[in-house]
Amino acid sequence: MPAFDLLIRNGAIVDGTQVPRFFGDVGIKDGVIAAIGGNLPTEGAKRIIDATGLIVAPGVIDPHTHYDAQIHWDPYCTNSGWHGNTSFVVGNCGFGFMPCRPQDRDLYMLMMENTEQVPLGAMRKALSWTWETFPQWMEHMKRLPKGVNLASYLPLNSLMIYVMGYEAAKHRGATAQERSRMRTLLHEAMDAGAIGFGFSHLNQFNSHKDVDGSPMPTDAMCLEDAYYLAEVLRERDEGVIQVLCELPVVISNRHVVEELARISRRPILHNVVAPFDALPGYHRGIMAWLDECQAKGLNVYSQALAFRAWNEFNAIENNGWQSIAPFYEFTNAGGPAAKVALAADPQFRDRARAQYKRENMDGAGGAIETWILLEAKGADAWVAHEGRMMSEVSAALGRPAVDCFFDIVAASNGAANFRTTEATSTVAETVAELLRHPRVLPGTSDGGAHVKFYSGGHFATDNIAWLGREKGLMPLEQLHYKFSFLPARVLGLKNRGALLEGYAADIYIYDYETIGYDMRAYAVVNDLPDGDYRRVVKAQGVKYCIVNGEVTLEDSEPTGNLSGRMLNTRKSGRPLAQSAAAAAAE
């Protein structure tokens, strides 16, 4: 047996396959798990990690992130990287930077800022824009030093704008010639390593609004264009489709998912399901629908936002609520001064009071009444109410919560900070019920997005500490299967997601007794390329992160190893489709 590059000894191995944990060693050579045993030889090992008393598990795979930009300035994709995430999927919801004509670069960045709240200044400073096509972007990403693995969808908004032009993509369906061109480019992208395509279809109800407040191209698209592209995946018999088509109470386009599954005969990732205490039947309805899809022979999974998550925000920088009245008007009022002026406008207040409905607020993290005033930030008359829930403030003053909220916004010039308390269910049994469903994938960290008011990279840590250690509702074997092996299989990521001989050595090692995070508040760090801030959740108890056999993080501190790779789902031996350049030349 050859000497190992890295030997992990005496750990409690939870291998991700749902086999009961066992104690032993993991030997790594050339980035791959070379051996797993009870007493592997130490002679010649370049590095030995003593994992006595620690859990050794496969790195977390998150199918829903927006690290497309952040990877350019943060090679470890924190927060997520701190919490054992080693592989991510980007290009979700149809947003990304490829393909992109040079004249559209600023448009794509503005769209990414408005839809996913990725700070524009950071993107303008960090993105090199050395690519136009998807294959060129993939080559750029392969060369980019990174401490995590990435897989990518072809983002459908980008594809439509590239082929049809911005105005046409937003206002009409594709012509036959445009469809053919998109088909060719999808083949080309998948030949280059795309794992499929992603898009959102929420009509006018999506919080992912364009820069002018109108729906994004895919939200208003002719669905026949998406179905036409689904045929590409059927022909290739590879790839997956991600589609954001569901918001609680507001809209459900599950029929789109079913039709994509029928046509493509490939896995479809339905987004998004979440458990809400105020809507106890909502997640159960989606679970029942997943069972119905399986009975129909449709390969559908649902991506869950199922962990203790919250928003911390000021009203100026939060736009995750913009699909909800009256916040649509507020969000699109203009700059900070215009928003503050609107908040103080008596006529707007009348409209806001009339439009506001508690039952429509799940997409904003819960009703205003359930928000906490964290900091009044210069609104001196409101300092006495800091730490109180807005329902308490409302009761104390005898005024509707919506009026109190906009009073605080106006008095603080928009600087006051609030925190949601009902973004998802806080009942462990409810969350576990959802995650146990065989066709539910955990995650939806949205990593890299919404960085000024949300952070979700801690989802695996929270599930382990809460559902596992504290409540005993899900064993580690089941949790790590859900975090790693199941998403690897659904996404088609070969030889990843489990601690098996011959599999990639993507691993994290943690202390089960101490793994966790600070639930009191997000930490605020000024580490964006232009010095701007973001909110983060730092990990506790995670000792090592290992990507392709190299230790990338120790106690959340970077080692300097940048061993991440671009992942794909291509089947070996499959011939490449005809390139777009060759097709155009005919």
C-alpha positions as CSV (number, residue, x, y, z in Angstrom):
1,M,0.0,0.0,0.0
2,P,1.5,3.4,-1.0
3,A,2.2,6.0,1.6
4,F,-0.7,8.4,2.1
5,D,-0.6,12.1,1.4
6,L,-3.0,12.6,4.3
7,L,-4.1,10.1,7.0
8,I,-7.1,10.7,9.2
9,R,-6.9,8.4,12.3
10,N,-9.2,7.2,14.9
11,G,-12.3,9.2,13.9
12,A,-16.0,8.3,14.1
13,I,-16.7,7.8,10.4
14,V,-20.1,8.7,9.1
15,D,-19.7,7.8,5.5
16,G,-22.8,9.4,4.0
17,T,-24.4,6.2,2.7
18,Q,-26.5,5.6,5.8
19,V,-24.3,2.7,6.9
20,P,-24.0,2.9,10.8
21,R,-21.0,5.0,11.9
22,F,-17.8,3.1,12.7
23,F,-14.4,4.0,14.1
24,G,-11.4,3.9,11.8
25,D,-8.9,5.6,9.6
26,V,-9.2,7.3,6.2
27,G,-6.1,7.3,3.9
28,I,-5.9,9.8,1.1
29,K,-3.7,9.7,-2.0
30,D,-3.7,12.1,-5.0
31,G,-6.9,13.7,-3.8
32,V,-8.8,10.4,-3.6
33,I,-9.8,8.2,-0.7
34,A,-7.3,5.4,-1.2
35,A,-8.2,3.2,1.8
36,I,-10.6,3.1,4.8
37,G,-9.7,0.7,7.6
38,G,-9.2,0.1,11.3
39,N,-5.5,0.4,11.5
40,L,-4.0,1.9,8.3
41,P,-0.2,2.2,8.1
42,T,1.3,5.6,9.2
43,E,4.7,5.1,7.6
44,G,5.5,7.7,5.0
45,A,2.3,9.7,5.5
46,K,2.9,13.3,4.7
47,R,0.4,14.5,7.2
48,I,-1.6,12.7,10.0
49,I,-4.7,14.2,11.6
50,D,-5.7,12.6,14.9
51,A,-9.5,12.6,14.8
52,T,-10.0,10.9,18.2
53,G,-13.4,12.0,19.6
54,L,-14.4,13.7,16.3
55,I,-16.8,13.0,13.5
56,V,-15.3,12.4,10.1
57,A,-18.0,13.0,7.4
58,P,-18.2,13.8,3.7
59,G,-18.2,17.5,2.8
60,V,-21.6,19.1,2.4
61,I,-22.9,19.6,-1.1
62,D,-25.2,22.6,-1.5
63,P,-27.3,22.6,-4.7
64,H,-28.6,26.1,-4.3
65,T,-26.1,29.0,-4.1
66,H,-25.2,32.2,-5.8
67,Y,-21.4,32.2,-5.3
68,D,-20.9,33.0,-9.0
69,A,-19.4,36.4,-8.0
70,Q,-18.1,35.8,-4.5
71,I,-15.8,33.0,-5.5
72,H,-13.7,35.7,-7.3
73,W,-12.8,37.4,-4.0
74,D,-13.5,34.6,-1.4
75,P,-12.0,31.3,-2.6
76,Y,-13.5,29.4,0.3
77,C,-17.0,30.7,-0.2
78,T,-17.7,31.7,3.4
79,N,-20.1,31.5,5.3
80,S,-20.7,28.1,3.8
81,G,-17.0,27.0,3.7
82,W,-16.7,27.5,7.4
83,H,-19.5,25.0,8.0
84,G,-18.1,22.0,6.1
85,N,-19.5,22.8,2.6
86,T,-17.0,21.6,0.0
87,S,-19.1,21.7,-3.2
88,F,-21.6,24.2,-4.6
89,V,-23.9,24.7,-7.5
90,V,-24.1,28.1,-9.1
91,G,-26.2,29.6,-11.9
92,N,-29.4,29.0,-9.9
93,C,-32.7,30.7,-10.6
94,G,-31.5,31.6,-14.1
95,F,-29.0,34.2,-12.9
96,G,-25.3,34.3,-13.8
97,F,-22.7,36.0,-15.9
98,M,-22.6,33.7,-18.9
99,P,-23.1,33.8,-21.8
100,C,-22.8,37.6,-21.9
101,R,-22.0,40.1,-24.7
102,P,-19.4,42.8,-23.7
103,Q,-22.1,45.5,-23.9
104,D,-24.3,43.7,-21.4
105,R,-21.8,43.2,-18.6
106,D,-23.1,46.1,-16.5
107,L,-26.7,44.9,-17.1
108,Y,-25.9,41.4,-15.8
109,M,-24.2,42.8,-12.7
110,L,-27.1,45.2,-12.0
111,M,-29.5,42.3,-12.4
112,M,-27.5,40.2,-10.0
113,E,-27.5,43.0,-7.5
114,N,-31.2,43.6,-7.7
115,T,-32.3,39.9,-7.7
116,E,-29.7,38.4,-5.4
117,Q,-28.4,41.4,-3.6
118,V,-24.8,40.8,-4.5
119,P,-23.1,44.2,-4.0
120,L,-22.5,46.0,-7.3
121,G,-19.2,47.6,-6.1
122,A,-17.7,44.3,-5.2
123,M,-18.6,42.8,-8.6
124,R,-17.3,45.7,-10.6
125,K,-14.0,45.5,-8.7
126,A,-13.5,41.7,-8.8
127,L,-14.9,40.4,-12.1
128,S,-12.4,40.2,-14.9
129,W,-14.9,39.6,-17.7
130,T,-12.4,37.7,-19.7
131,W,-15.2,35.5,-21.1
132,E,-18.3,35.8,-23.3
133,T,-19.5,32.3,-23.9
134,F,-20.3,29.6,-21.3
135,P,-17.2,27.5,-22.4
136,Q,-15.0,30.5,-22.0
137,W,-16.4,31.2,-18.5
138,M,-15.8,27.5,-17.6
139,E,-12.1,27.9,-18.7
140,H,-11.9,31.0,-16.6
141,M,-13.3,29.3,-13.6
142,K,-11.0,26.3,-14.0
143,R,-8.0,28.6,-13.8
144,L,-9.4,30.7,-10.9
145,P,-7.8,29.6,-7.7
146,K,-10.5,28.3,-5.3
147,G,-10.7,26.3,-2.1
148,V,-14.1,24.7,-3.0
149,N,-15.6,22.7,-5.8
150,L,-18.2,24.3,-8.1
151,A,-20.8,22.9,-10.6
152,S,-22.8,25.2,-12.7
153,Y,-26.2,25.4,-14.4
154,L,-26.5,27.4,-17.7
155,P,-28.6,30.3,-16.3
156,L,-31.6,30.8,-18.5
157,N,-32.0,34.5,-18.1
158,S,-28.5,35.0,-19.4
159,L,-29.1,32.6,-22.3
160,M,-32.3,34.3,-23.4
161,I,-30.8,37.8,-23.3
162,Y,-27.7,36.6,-25.1
163,V,-29.7,35.1,-28.0
164,M,-32.9,37.3,-28.1
165,G,-31.7,40.6,-26.8
166,Y,-32.9,42.2,-23.5
167,E,-36.2,43.7,-24.6
168,A,-37.3,40.7,-26.7
169,A,-36.4,38.3,-23.9
170,K,-38.6,40.3,-21.5
171,H,-41.6,40.7,-23.8
172,R,-42.1,37.8,-26.2
173,G,-41.3,34.2,-26.8
174,A,-38.4,33.0,-28.9
175,T,-38.6,32.6,-32.7
176,A,-37.9,29.2,-34.2
177,Q,-34.4,30.4,-35.1
178,E,-33.8,31.7,-31.6
179,R,-34.9,28.4,-30.1
180,S,-32.5,26.6,-32.3
181,R,-29.7,28.9,-31.3
182,M,-30.5,28.4,-27.6
183,R,-30.6,24.6,-28.1
184,T,-27.1,24.7,-29.7
185,L,-25.7,26.9,-26.9
186,L,-27.2,24.5,-24.3
187,H,-25.4,21.6,-26.0
188,E,-22.2,23.6,-26.1
189,A,-22.5,24.5,-22.4
190,M,-23.1,21.0,-21.4
191,D,-20.2,19.8,-23.5
192,A,-18.1,22.3,-21.5
193,G,-19.4,21.1,-18.2
194,A,-22.8,22.6,-17.4
195,I,-24.9,20.3,-15.3
196,G,-28.2,21.5,-16.9
197,F,-30.1,24.7,-16.7
198,G,-31.7,26.8,-14.0
199,F,-34.5,29.4,-14.1
200,S,-37.3,30.9,-12.1
201,H,-40.9,31.1,-13.2
202,L,-43.0,33.0,-10.7
203,N,-44.8,35.4,-13.1
204,Q,-45.2,38.8,-11.4
205,F,-44.8,37.4,-7.9
206,N,-41.1,36.8,-7.8
207,S,-39.1,38.9,-5.3
208,H,-36.3,38.6,-8.0
209,K,-37.3,41.8,-9.8
210,D,-35.4,43.4,-12.6
211,V,-33.8,46.8,-12.1
212,D,-37.0,48.6,-13.1
213,G,-39.2,46.5,-10.8
214,S,-40.6,44.4,-13.7
215,P,-40.4,40.6,-13.9
216,M,-37.2,38.9,-15.0
217,P,-37.3,37.3,-18.5
218,T,-37.9,33.7,-17.3
219,D,-40.7,34.8,-15.0
220,A,-42.6,36.0,-18.0
221,M,-41.3,33.6,-20.5
222,C,-43.1,31.4,-23.0
223,L,-42.9,28.0,-21.2
224,E,-42.7,26.3,-24.6
225,D,-39.1,27.7,-24.8
226,A,-38.1,26.0,-21.6
227,Y,-39.8,22.7,-22.6
228,Y,-37.9,22.8,-25.9
229,L,-34.6,23.1,-24.0
230,A,-35.7,20.2,-21.8
231,E,-35.6,18.0,-24.9
232,V,-31.8,18.6,-25.0
233,L,-31.4,16.8,-21.7
234,R,-33.6,13.9,-22.8
235,E,-31.5,13.5,-25.9
236,R,-28.2,13.6,-23.9
237,D,-29.7,11.6,-21.0
238,E,-27.8,13.7,-18.6
239,G,-28.2,16.9,-16.6
240,V,-30.8,18.3,-14.3
241,I,-33.1,21.3,-14.3
242,Q,-33.6,23.7,-11.4
243,V,-36.8,25.8,-11.4
244,L,-38.0,28.2,-8.7
245,C,-41.7,28.1,-9.2
246,E,-43.4,28.2,-5.8
247,L,-44.0,30.8,-3.0
248,P,-46.3,30.0,-0.1
249,V,-49.8,31.3,-0.4
250,V,-48.8,33.5,-3.4
251,I,-48.2,31.2,-6.3
252,S,-47.5,27.6,-7.3
253,N,-46.4,26.6,-10.8
254,R,-45.9,22.9,-10.0
255,H,-47.4,22.0,-13.4
256,V,-44.2,23.4,-14.9
257,V,-42.0,21.0,-12.9
258,E,-44.2,18.1,-14.0
259,E,-44.0,19.0,-17.6
260,L,-40.2,19.5,-17.5
261,A,-39.9,16.1,-15.8
262,R,-42.1,14.4,-18.5
263,I,-40.2,15.9,-21.4
264,S,-36.6,15.6,-20.1
265,R,-36.9,12.3,-18.2
266,R,-34.2,13.8,-15.9
267,P,-34.3,15.0,-12.3
268,I,-36.0,18.3,-11.7
269,L,-35.3,20.4,-8.6
270,H,-38.4,22.2,-7.5
271,N,-37.8,25.3,-5.4
272,V,-38.7,26.0,-2.8
273,V,-40.3,24.2,0.2
274,A,-40.1,25.5,3.7
275,P,-42.0,24.7,6.9
276,F,-43.9,27.6,8.4
277,D,-45.6,27.5,11.8
278,A,-48.3,29.7,10.6
279,L,-49.0,27.4,7.6
280,P,-48.8,23.9,9.0
281,G,-50.3,22.2,6.0
282,Y,-48.0,23.9,3.4
283,H,-45.0,21.6,3.5
284,R,-47.1,18.5,3.8
285,G,-48.9,19.4,0.6
286,I,-45.6,19.6,-1.2
287,M,-44.5,16.3,0.3
288,A,-47.8,14.6,-0.9
289,W,-47.2,16.1,-4.3
290,L,-43.7,14.7,-4.5
291,D,-45.2,11.3,-3.7
292,E,-47.7,11.8,-6.5
293,C,-44.9,12.7,-8.9
294,Q,-43.1,9.5,-8.1
295,A,-46.2,7.5,-8.6
296,K,-46.5,9.1,-12.1
297,G,-42.9,8.2,-12.9
298,L,-41.7,11.8,-12.6
299,N,-38.2,12.3,-11.2
300,V,-38.9,15.4,-9.0
301,Y,-37.1,16.6,-5.9
302,S,-37.8,19.6,-3.8
303,Q,-35.1,21.9,-2.4
304,A,-35.9,22.8,1.3
305,L,-35.1,25.8,3.3
306,A,-35.4,23.9,6.6
307,F,-33.2,25.2,9.4
308,R,-33.2,28.1,11.8
309,A,-32.8,31.1,9.5
310,W,-33.6,34.7,9.9
311,N,-33.2,38.1,8.3
312,E,-31.4,41.1,9.9
313,F,-31.9,44.2,7.9
314,N,-32.4,47.9,7.5
315,A,-35.3,48.9,5.2
316,I,-33.0,50.7,2.7
317,E,-31.0,47.6,1.7
318,N,-33.6,44.9,2.1
319,N,-35.4,44.1,-1.1
320,G,-36.3,40.4,-0.5
321,W,-39.8,41.6,0.2
322,Q,-40.4,43.5,-3.0
323,S,-43.0,41.1,-4.4
324,I,-45.3,42.0,-1.5
325,A,-47.5,45.1,-1.2
326,P,-46.8,47.7,0.1
327,F,-43.0,46.9,0.0
328,Y,-42.9,46.8,-3.8
329,E,-43.7,50.5,-4.0
330,F,-41.2,51.2,-1.2
331,T,-38.4,49.2,-2.7
332,N,-38.8,50.8,-6.1
333,A,-39.2,54.4,-4.8
334,G,-35.6,55.3,-5.7
335,G,-32.5,55.9,-3.6
336,P,-32.3,56.0,0.2
337,A,-33.6,59.6,0.4
338,A,-36.7,58.8,-1.7
339,K,-37.4,55.7,0.4
340,V,-37.2,57.6,3.6
341,A,-39.5,60.4,2.2
342,L,-42.0,57.7,1.1
343,A,-42.0,56.1,4.5
344,A,-43.0,59.5,6.0
345,D,-45.6,60.3,3.4
346,P,-49.2,60.2,4.9
347,Q,-50.7,59.1,1.6
348,F,-48.3,56.2,1.3
349,R,-49.1,55.2,4.9
350,D,-52.7,55.0,4.0
351,R,-52.0,52.8,1.0
352,A,-49.6,50.6,3.1
353,R,-52.1,50.2,5.8
354,A,-54.8,49.2,3.3
355,Q,-52.5,46.8,1.4
356,Y,-50.7,45.1,4.3
357,K,-51.9,41.6,5.0
358,R,-50.2,39.4,7.6
359,E,-51.0,36.2,5.7
360,N,-49.0,37.4,2.7
361,M,-45.8,38.1,4.6
362,D,-44.1,34.6,4.7
363,G,-41.9,35.6,1.8
364,A,-40.6,38.6,3.9
365,G,-39.6,36.4,6.8
366,G,-43.0,36.7,8.6
367,A,-45.4,39.4,9.5
368,I,-44.2,42.9,10.7
369,E,-45.7,42.1,14.0
370,T,-43.2,39.3,14.5
371,W,-40.1,41.4,13.7
372,I,-37.8,42.7,16.5
373,L,-36.5,46.2,16.6
374,L,-32.8,45.5,17.2
375,E,-31.4,49.1,16.9
376,A,-33.2,52.4,16.5
377,K,-30.0,53.9,14.9
378,G,-30.7,57.6,15.6
379,A,-34.4,57.4,16.0
380,D,-34.2,58.5,19.6
381,A,-37.9,58.3,20.4
382,W,-37.7,54.6,19.6
383,V,-34.7,53.6,21.6
384,A,-36.9,52.5,24.5
385,H,-38.4,49.9,22.3
386,E,-35.2,48.2,21.2
387,G,-35.3,44.4,21.7
388,R,-39.1,44.4,21.6
389,M,-41.2,42.6,19.0
390,M,-43.2,45.0,16.8
391,S,-46.5,43.5,18.1
392,E,-45.4,44.7,21.6
393,V,-44.5,48.1,20.2
394,S,-47.8,48.3,18.4
395,A,-49.8,47.4,21.5
396,A,-47.9,49.8,23.7
397,L,-48.6,52.7,21.3
398,G,-52.0,51.7,20.1
399,R,-51.0,52.0,16.5
400,P,-50.8,49.4,13.7
401,A,-47.5,47.7,13.4
402,V,-47.1,48.8,9.8
403,D,-47.3,52.4,10.9
404,C,-44.9,51.9,13.7
405,F,-42.4,50.2,11.3
406,F,-42.5,53.1,8.7
407,D,-42.3,55.6,11.6
408,I,-39.0,54.0,12.7
409,V,-37.7,53.9,9.1
410,A,-38.4,57.6,8.6
411,A,-37.1,58.7,12.0
412,S,-33.8,56.8,11.5
413,N,-33.3,57.8,7.9
414,G,-33.6,54.1,7.1
415,A,-30.7,53.0,9.3
416,A,-32.7,51.2,12.0
417,N,-32.1,47.4,12.2
418,F,-34.8,44.7,12.5
419,R,-34.7,40.9,12.9
420,T,-37.3,38.4,11.7
421,T,-38.4,35.6,14.0
422,E,-40.6,33.5,11.8
423,A,-38.7,33.1,8.5
424,T,-39.1,29.3,8.9
425,S,-40.5,27.0,11.5
426,T,-38.9,26.9,14.9
427,V,-40.5,23.6,15.7
428,A,-37.8,20.9,15.4
429,E,-40.3,18.1,14.8
430,T,-41.8,20.0,11.8
431,V,-38.4,20.6,10.2
432,A,-37.4,17.0,10.7
433,E,-40.6,15.8,9.2
434,L,-39.9,17.7,6.1
435,L,-36.2,16.7,5.8
436,R,-36.9,13.0,6.3
437,H,-38.9,12.9,3.1
438,P,-36.9,10.9,0.5
439,R,-37.3,13.5,-2.2
440,V,-36.4,16.6,-0.2
441,L,-32.9,18.0,-0.4
442,P,-31.7,20.3,2.4
443,G,-29.8,23.5,1.8
444,T,-31.0,26.6,0.0
445,S,-28.3,28.5,1.7
446,D,-28.5,31.1,-1.1
447,G,-24.8,31.5,-0.3
448,G,-23.3,34.6,-1.9
449,A,-26.7,36.3,-2.1
450,H,-28.6,38.7,0.1
451,V,-25.4,39.3,2.1
452,K,-26.6,42.5,3.8
453,F,-29.7,40.8,5.4
454,Y,-29.4,37.0,5.3
455,S,-26.9,34.3,5.8
456,G,-27.7,30.6,5.3
457,G,-24.4,28.8,5.0
458,H,-24.9,27.3,8.4
459,F,-27.7,25.0,7.5
460,A,-25.9,21.7,8.0
461,T,-24.4,22.9,11.3
462,D,-27.8,23.9,12.5
463,N,-29.5,20.6,11.5
464,I,-26.7,18.6,13.2
465,A,-26.8,20.6,16.5
466,W,-30.6,21.1,16.6
467,L,-32.2,18.0,15.0
468,G,-29.4,15.6,15.9
469,R,-27.7,16.5,19.2
470,E,-30.3,18.6,20.9
471,K,-33.6,16.9,19.8
472,G,-32.5,13.4,18.7
473,L,-34.9,13.5,15.8
474,M,-32.5,12.6,13.0
475,P,-29.3,10.4,13.4
476,L,-26.1,11.6,11.9
477,E,-26.2,8.8,9.3
478,Q,-29.4,10.2,7.9
479,L,-28.3,13.8,8.1
480,H,-25.0,13.3,6.2
481,Y,-26.7,11.2,3.6
482,K,-29.0,14.2,3.0
483,F,-26.2,16.7,3.1
484,S,-23.9,14.9,0.7
485,F,-24.6,11.5,-1.0
486,L,-28.2,12.3,-2.0
487,P,-27.4,15.6,-3.7
488,A,-24.4,14.1,-5.4
489,R,-26.6,11.3,-6.8
490,V,-29.4,13.7,-7.9
491,L,-27.0,16.2,-9.5
492,G,-25.0,13.4,-11.2
493,L,-21.7,14.3,-9.5
494,K,-19.7,11.1,-9.8
495,N,-17.6,9.6,-7.0
496,R,-18.5,12.4,-4.6
497,G,-20.7,12.8,-1.5
498,A,-19.5,9.7,0.4
499,L,-16.5,8.4,2.2
500,L,-15.8,5.4,0.0
501,E,-12.6,4.1,-1.5
502,G,-12.1,5.6,-4.9
503,Y,-14.2,8.7,-4.1
504,A,-12.9,12.2,-4.0
505,A,-11.5,13.2,-0.6
506,D,-14.0,16.0,0.2
507,I,-14.3,15.7,4.0
508,Y,-14.9,17.7,7.1
509,I,-14.1,16.8,10.7
510,Y,-16.0,18.3,13.6
511,D,-16.7,18.0,17.3
512,Y,-20.2,16.7,17.7
513,E,-20.5,18.1,21.3
514,T,-19.5,21.6,20.3
515,I,-20.6,22.1,16.7
516,G,-22.8,25.2,16.5
517,Y,-22.9,28.9,15.9
518,D,-24.0,32.1,17.6
519,M,-27.8,32.4,17.3
520,R,-28.1,35.8,18.9
521,A,-27.2,37.8,15.8
522,Y,-25.2,37.8,12.6
523,A,-21.6,39.0,12.7
524,V,-20.9,42.0,10.6
525,V,-17.6,42.0,8.6
526,N,-16.2,44.5,6.2
527,D,-14.4,42.1,3.8
528,L,-15.9,42.8,0.4
529,P,-13.5,43.9,-2.3
530,D,-14.4,47.5,-1.9
531,G,-14.5,47.4,1.9
532,D,-18.3,47.1,2.1
533,Y,-19.9,45.0,4.7
534,R,-21.9,41.7,4.9
535,R,-23.6,39.7,7.6
536,V,-22.1,36.2,8.4
537,V,-22.6,33.2,10.7
538,K,-19.3,31.8,11.9
539,A,-18.9,28.1,12.7
540,Q,-18.1,26.6,16.1
541,G,-16.6,23.1,16.5
542,V,-15.7,22.5,12.8
543,K,-12.0,21.5,13.0
544,Y,-10.9,20.7,9.4
545,C,-12.3,21.1,5.9
546,I,-10.6,19.0,3.2
547,V,-11.2,19.5,-0.5
548,N,-9.8,17.0,-3.0
549,G,-7.4,15.7,-0.4
550,E,-6.0,19.1,0.7
551,V,-6.8,20.7,4.1
552,T,-8.3,24.1,3.1
553,L,-9.5,25.3,6.5
554,E,-8.4,24.6,10.1
555,D,-10.8,26.0,12.7
556,S,-12.2,28.2,10.0
557,E,-8.8,29.7,9.2
558,P,-7.6,29.3,5.6
559,T,-4.5,27.2,5.0
560,G,-3.7,28.7,1.6
561,N,-4.5,25.4,-0.1
562,L,-6.7,26.1,-3.2
563,S,-7.6,22.6,-4.3
564,G,-11.1,23.2,-5.6
565,R,-12.2,22.0,-9.0
566,M,-15.0,22.6,-11.5
567,L,-17.3,19.6,-11.5
568,N,-19.5,18.3,-14.3
569,T,-21.9,15.4,-15.0
570,R,-20.7,14.4,-18.5
571,K,-20.9,10.7,-19.2
572,S,-17.6,9.2,-20.2
573,G,-17.4,8.3,-23.9
574,R,-20.2,10.6,-24.9
575,P,-19.2,12.5,-28.1
576,L,-19.4,16.3,-27.9
577,A,-22.3,18.0,-29.6
578,Q,-21.7,20.2,-32.5
579,S,-20.2,23.5,-31.3
580,A,-22.1,26.8,-31.8
581,A,-19.2,28.1,-33.9
582,A,-19.4,25.2,-36.3
583,A,-23.2,25.4,-36.4
584,A,-23.1,29.1,-37.2
585,A,-20.6,28.5,-40.0
586,E,-23.0,26.2,-41.8
